[in-house]
Amino acid sequence: MQTDFVAGSTSSFDTFLDDFFRAEVSSNTINLHFSLSHPENYGITETPITLGSLSEEALAASHASLENTLAALEKYDRAALPPSGQLTYDVLQDYLKTELSASHLTLYDEPLRPTTGIQSQLPVLYEEYRFRQPADVDDYLALLALTGDYFDQIIRFEQQKAQSGLFMSDYACNTLISQCSAFTANSEQHYLIQTFDHKIDAMSELTDEQKTLYKEKNAALVREHVLPAYTHLAAALTELLGSGKNDMGLCYFADGKDYYRYLVCHNTGSASDLPALQDRILEKRQSDLQQAAALLSENPQLKASQTTVRLPAADPIATLNGLQEAMRANFPAPPETTFTVSSIDECMEDYMAPAFYITSPIDDYAQNSIFINASTDTSSLRYFTTLAHEGFPGHLYQTVMSYEAGLHPVRFLLNYPGYVEGWATYVEMISYHYAGLDDDLASLLSLNQSALLSLYASTDLGIHYDGWSFSDTTAFWKDFGITDQTALREIYELIVEEPAHYLKYYVGYMEFVDLKEKAQETYGSAYSDIAFHKALLSIGPAPFSIIETYLDDYYLPDAAPQ
């Protein structure tokens, strides 16, 4: 089902949303290309080729745009809108207010992070840039040529951070320098050259001569613009080594606690303040560990079984197809989709997540892409649950089901990581029961995984809100029998480098569990997993307080199997 675009609607609210959507989705070329296959169907025809801007002027303009959009939104009579319009109003208002709450803390933003930073994400987006027509190839090559200028803006931003005493620690900086060096190591057979050649070869509308010319131009741009941009970035970061004033949590910066509050709100979508969040995480961990202990008490042989779980080795497509079948007992059936599973390039394996899903366009979600670390053991349970997290019933499924729900496309531009990653973590826990294991063993393993994730979440809040040192962190983990100093140092540094990163997974998951428990209590015998999950997917990505408010309107008992 293609989302209906309402540009021709007589409703001024719909027109307002349409205009906002067009402006936001076309703000940079990568955003536009990955969001829409056919922008012309949305009234978007000619847009400049750009990677975006981090200049002071651009950031100030972005702030002004947020303020103007919020003022325009609040001129509408919310009560006069239909329920779907009220939902869109509420989510957009929340998003704008959240972003404006930190608009005075721009220099606390960090475009360069080991896992989620621009330098690690951009190569993946280049690799996955889909060539639907020859014009897409031309746009892509134009973007490659802009990489150096874009990275120069990032460098200037980092220099401003250094001048303001907000630059990263040396260990974070060295991680990024190593990452850049790994990316530029193989210029002759670079994967951005090889993957481009494969995509060009698959374009039947091009002549052999055109294909050769495109390949030559791409190789030249990669070697003359993209790789030098990374080399220049590494050199600039090397010069900035020693500029960092803080190698611990955000709370040690002047406005660090305020910025962290914003980050947690943005990343989790939770209405809980930070002390309440700490208490909730602790309570959930204690509950999980108590349940795990009860299972082990009732069934002592589980202790040995949990350390020896192996699954039949399977290719990822077969695993994802099996997951689609297994999930039907708990989730609405997905629409027909196709998907590919590719390996993360070796040079990026140490820096990228173990797996990730590339979000498909709003108007063309039949084709989907998942990347997975090639070194993953395909007979491990972690491999199975990771594919559930990224594919079915995880990110891929959630994305296409939310698209199917017919939400206004503007909703898909509003970033709610707590919903997206929380959903994927929530269903990952359920997927232990799809792996063909004994039910008690599946429950024990999912409880253990939940408790482990809670340790990362508590550490995140401990470091950035309470100011934990490395020794504080090791003391906390020691209480749970984890004492490997090298592993704990990696955990500490990663959480310093990626504040609130783990919270979007764990707090989002925790919010979905709480919603489920409330729904079971509210609906009693009328409760079903299918109806509950359908309601969540139909509401779409949003803060959890809004989801809870609208759940009654979207929960349809007749969605349950008869």
MONORFEN-V769034 format. One record per residue. N is the residue number from 1. PHI is phi in degrees with one decimal (none if undefined). Layout:
# MONORFEN-V769034
{{N | PHI} {N | PHI}}
This chain:
# MONORFEN-V769034
{{1 | none} {2 | -89.6} {3 | -60.9} {4 | -72.5} {5 | -102.8} {6 | -110.7} {7 | -58.7} {8 | -89.9} {9 | -68.8} {10 | -79.1} {11 | -70.5} {12 | -67.9} {13 | -67.0} {14 | -62.3} {15 | -63.9} {16 | -58.8} {17 | -63.5} {18 | -59.7} {19 | -64.2} {20 | -63.4} {21 | -59.8} {22 | -59.8} {23 | -65.8} {24 | -71.8} {25 | -69.3} {26 | -100.0} {27 | -68.7} {28 | -147.7} {29 | -66.9} {30 | -65.2} {31 | -57.1} {32 | -64.1} {33 | -67.0} {34 | -80.9} {35 | -90.4} {36 | -135.1} {37 | -80.8} {38 | -129.9} {39 | -60.2} {40 | -61.8} {41 | -71.5} {42 | -111.1} {43 | 77.3} {44 | -110.9} {45 | -115.3} {46 | -115.9} {47 | -132.9} {48 | -67.9} {49 | -80.7} {50 | -154.1} {51 | -94.4} {52 | 101.2} {53 | -143.9} {54 | -115.7} {55 | -70.5} {56 | -58.6} {57 | -65.2} {58 | -66.5} {59 | -67.4} {60 | -66.1} {61 | -65.2} {62 | -64.1} {63 | -61.6} {64 | -62.2} {65 | -63.8} {66 | -61.2} {67 | -62.5} {68 | -65.6} {69 | -66.0} {70 | -64.0} {71 | -62.0} {72 | -66.2} {73 | -60.7} {74 | -75.6} {75 | -78.3} {76 | -80.7} {77 | -80.3} {78 | -56.8} {79 | -63.9} {80 | -84.5} {81 | -83.3} {82 | -67.0} {83 | -52.6} {84 | -66.0} {85 | -68.9} {86 | -64.3} {87 | -61.7} {88 | -61.6} {89 | -57.3} {90 | -63.3} {91 | -68.3} {92 | -64.6} {93 | -61.2} {94 | -60.4} {95 | -60.6} {96 | -64.5} {97 | -65.0} {98 | -62.9} {99 | -66.5} {100 | -68.4} {101 | -63.0} {102 | -118.4} {103 | -67.7} {104 | -87.4} {105 | -115.8} {106 | -55.4} {107 | -72.2} {108 | -80.8} {109 | -62.8} {110 | -133.6} {111 | -71.5} {112 | -112.2} {113 | -131.5} {114 | -55.5} {115 | -100.6} {116 | -106.8} {117 | -76.1} {118 | -58.1} {119 | -65.5} {120 | -93.7} {121 | -82.5} {122 | -59.7} {123 | -59.9} {124 | -67.1} {125 | -66.6} {126 | -63.1} {127 | -61.8} {128 | -94.1} {129 | -64.2} {130 | -83.2} {131 | -96.5} {132 | -86.3} {133 | -156.6} {134 | -56.3} {135 | -60.7} {136 | -64.9} {137 | -64.5} {138 | -62.2} {139 | -62.0} {140 | -61.1} {141 | -64.2} {142 | -64.8} {143 | -65.0} {144 | -56.5} {145 | -66.7} {146 | -90.3} {147 | -59.6} {148 | -61.5} {149 | -62.6} {150 | -65.2} {151 | -67.0} {152 | -62.0} {153 | -64.5} {154 | -62.5} {155 | -61.0} {156 | -62.1} {157 | -63.2} {158 | -66.1} {159 | -65.7} {160 | -63.1} {161 | -59.9} {162 | -63.8} {163 | -63.7} {164 | -93.6} {165 | 74.9} {166 | -116.6} {167 | -73.9} {168 | -68.8} {169 | -71.0} {170 | -63.4} {171 | -67.9} {172 | -67.8} {173 | -63.7} {174 | -65.2} {175 | -60.7} {176 | -67.3} {177 | -61.2} {178 | -63.2} {179 | -62.7} {180 | -62.5} {181 | -63.8} {182 | -64.1} {183 | -66.1} {184 | -95.5} {185 | -67.4} {186 | -123.1} {187 | -72.6} {188 | -74.7} {189 | -114.2} {190 | -64.4} {191 | -66.9} {192 | -71.3} {193 | -83.7} {194 | -65.6} {195 | -68.3} {196 | -61.5} {197 | -59.3} {198 | -62.9} {199 | -67.1} {200 | -66.5} {201 | -60.6} {202 | -82.2} {203 | -91.0} {204 | -67.8} {205 | -78.0} {206 | -97.5} {207 | -77.9} {208 | -60.0} {209 | -65.8} {210 | -62.8} {211 | -61.0} {212 | -62.4} {213 | -63.0} {214 | -61.0} {215 | -62.3} {216 | -65.2} {217 | -66.1} {218 | -63.2} {219 | -58.4} {220 | -65.3} {221 | -67.8} {222 | -62.0} {223 | -76.3} {224 | -100.5} {225 | -125.4} {226 | -71.7} {227 | -63.4} {228 | -61.8} {229 | -62.3} {230 | -71.0} {231 | -63.2} {232 | -65.5} {233 | -61.9} {234 | -61.0} {235 | -65.5} {236 | -65.3} {237 | -66.7} {238 | -61.4} {239 | -65.2} {240 | -87.3} {241 | -54.7} {242 | 92.0} {243 | -79.8} {244 | -68.7} {245 | -102.1} {246 | -148.6} {247 | -111.8} {248 | -122.9} {249 | -77.1} {250 | -60.8} {251 | -63.2} {252 | -84.7} {253 | -88.2} {254 | -54.2} {255 | -108.3} {256 | -63.3} {257 | -65.7} {258 | -63.3} {259 | -65.5} {260 | -65.2} {261 | -58.0} {262 | -61.0} {263 | -58.6} {264 | -65.0} {265 | -60.9} {266 | -63.3} {267 | -78.1} {268 | -106.1} {269 | 70.2} {270 | -90.6} {271 | -86.5} {272 | -69.3} {273 | -74.1} {274 | -66.4} {275 | -61.0} {276 | -65.1} {277 | -64.5} {278 | -59.5} {279 | -64.5} {280 | -64.7} {281 | -63.7} {282 | -60.7} {283 | -62.9} {284 | -65.0} {285 | -63.7} {286 | -61.5} {287 | -63.5} {288 | -62.8} {289 | -67.6} {290 | -65.9} {291 | -64.2} {292 | -63.7} {293 | -63.4} {294 | -64.9} {295 | -62.9} {296 | -67.6} {297 | -67.2} {298 | -74.9} {299 | -140.8} {300 | -57.9} {301 | -68.3} {302 | -61.6} {303 | -59.3} {304 | -74.7} {305 | -62.1} {306 | -67.6} {307 | -97.0} {308 | -123.4} {309 | -68.2} {310 | -133.0} {311 | -111.3} {312 | -59.2} {313 | -59.2} {314 | -145.0} {315 | -72.4} {316 | -62.5} {317 | -64.7} {318 | -63.2} {319 | -63.7} {320 | -66.2} {321 | -64.1} {322 | -64.7} {323 | -63.9} {324 | -59.7} {325 | -72.9} {326 | -64.3} {327 | -76.3} {328 | -62.2} {329 | -72.6} {330 | -123.0} {331 | -134.0} {332 | -59.3} {333 | -64.4} {334 | -78.6} {335 | -70.7} {336 | -66.6} {337 | -140.0} {338 | -117.4} {339 | -152.9} {340 | -119.0} {341 | -122.5} {342 | -118.9} {343 | -88.4} {344 | -66.3} {345 | -60.8} {346 | -55.1} {347 | -69.1} {348 | -109.0} {349 | -57.9} {350 | -72.5} {351 | -114.2} {352 | -91.9} {353 | -59.8} {354 | -57.5} {355 | -160.3} {356 | -157.8} {357 | -109.0} {358 | -91.2} {359 | -60.5} {360 | -80.9} {361 | -63.5} {362 | -58.3} {363 | -102.4} {364 | -159.0} {365 | -106.0} {366 | -76.3} {367 | -112.0} {368 | -134.7} {369 | -128.2} {370 | -121.1} {371 | -111.3} {372 | -140.1} {373 | -65.5} {374 | -63.9} {375 | -83.5} {376 | -65.9} {377 | -74.2} {378 | -74.4} {379 | -104.1} {380 | -86.4} {381 | -65.2} {382 | -61.7} {383 | -60.6} {384 | -62.9} {385 | -71.6} {386 | -65.6} {387 | -66.1} {388 | -63.9} {389 | -62.3} {390 | -83.8} {391 | -110.3} {392 | -120.8} {393 | -94.6} {394 | -86.9} {395 | -57.2} {396 | -57.9} {397 | -62.5} {398 | -61.0} {399 | -63.5} {400 | -69.2} {401 | -70.1} {402 | -68.1} {403 | -62.0} {404 | -62.1} {405 | -69.6} {406 | 77.7} {407 | -67.5} {408 | -60.1} {409 | -57.5} {410 | -59.4} {411 | -61.8} {412 | -83.9} {413 | -94.1} {414 | -90.2} {415 | -84.5} {416 | -124.6} {417 | -59.6} {418 | -63.2} {419 | -69.2} {420 | -65.9} {421 | -77.3} {422 | -64.2} {423 | -60.0} {424 | -63.3} {425 | -73.2} {426 | -58.8} {427 | -76.4} {428 | -59.8} {429 | -63.5} {430 | -65.6} {431 | -65.3} {432 | -56.6} {433 | -83.5} {434 | -100.9} {435 | -90.7} {436 | 78.1} {437 | -90.7} {438 | -55.6} {439 | -61.0} {440 | -66.0} {441 | -65.5} {442 | -60.2} {443 | -63.1} {444 | -62.0} {445 | -65.2} {446 | -70.0} {447 | -63.9} {448 | -63.2} {449 | -65.3} {450 | -60.9} {451 | -63.6} {452 | -63.0} {453 | -61.3} {454 | -65.0} {455 | -65.2} {456 | -63.8} {457 | -65.2} {458 | -62.8} {459 | -66.4} {460 | -57.7} {461 | -67.0} {462 | -61.9} {463 | -70.3} {464 | -90.1} {465 | -106.9} {466 | -95.1} {467 | 81.2} {468 | -58.7} {469 | -84.4} {470 | -62.6} {471 | -67.2} {472 | -60.6} {473 | -65.8} {474 | -64.9} {475 | -64.6} {476 | -63.4} {477 | -70.1} {478 | -60.7} {479 | -61.5} {480 | -110.2} {481 | 80.0} {482 | -110.7} {483 | -129.8} {484 | -64.0} {485 | -64.1} {486 | -65.6} {487 | -63.7} {488 | -69.0} {489 | -63.4} {490 | -62.6} {491 | -61.9} {492 | -59.7} {493 | -67.1} {494 | -63.6} {495 | -70.1} {496 | -61.9} {497 | -73.6} {498 | -126.2} {499 | -61.4} {500 | 68.4} {501 | -64.6} {502 | -70.3} {503 | -67.7} {504 | -63.8} {505 | -73.9} {506 | -76.7} {507 | -67.1} {508 | -58.9} {509 | -58.7} {510 | -61.6} {511 | -65.3} {512 | -65.4} {513 | -62.2} {514 | -63.6} {515 | -60.6} {516 | -64.1} {517 | -63.3} {518 | -66.0} {519 | -65.1} {520 | -61.8} {521 | -70.5} {522 | -70.5} {523 | -94.7} {524 | 53.4} {525 | -68.7} {526 | -85.6} {527 | -76.6} {528 | -145.3} {529 | -58.5} {530 | -62.5} {531 | -64.2} {532 | -64.0} {533 | -67.2} {534 | -61.9} {535 | -63.2} {536 | -61.1} {537 | -70.2} {538 | -74.0} {539 | -68.5} {540 | 82.8} {541 | -56.2} {542 | -167.8} {543 | -66.7} {544 | -70.4} {545 | -64.9} {546 | -71.6} {547 | -58.9} {548 | -62.9} {549 | -62.2} {550 | -94.5} {551 | -56.9} {552 | -58.5} {553 | -68.1} {554 | -104.4} {555 | -80.3} {556 | -116.8} {557 | -55.9} {558 | -73.5} {559 | -76.9} {560 | -77.8} {561 | -65.9} {562 | -83.5}}
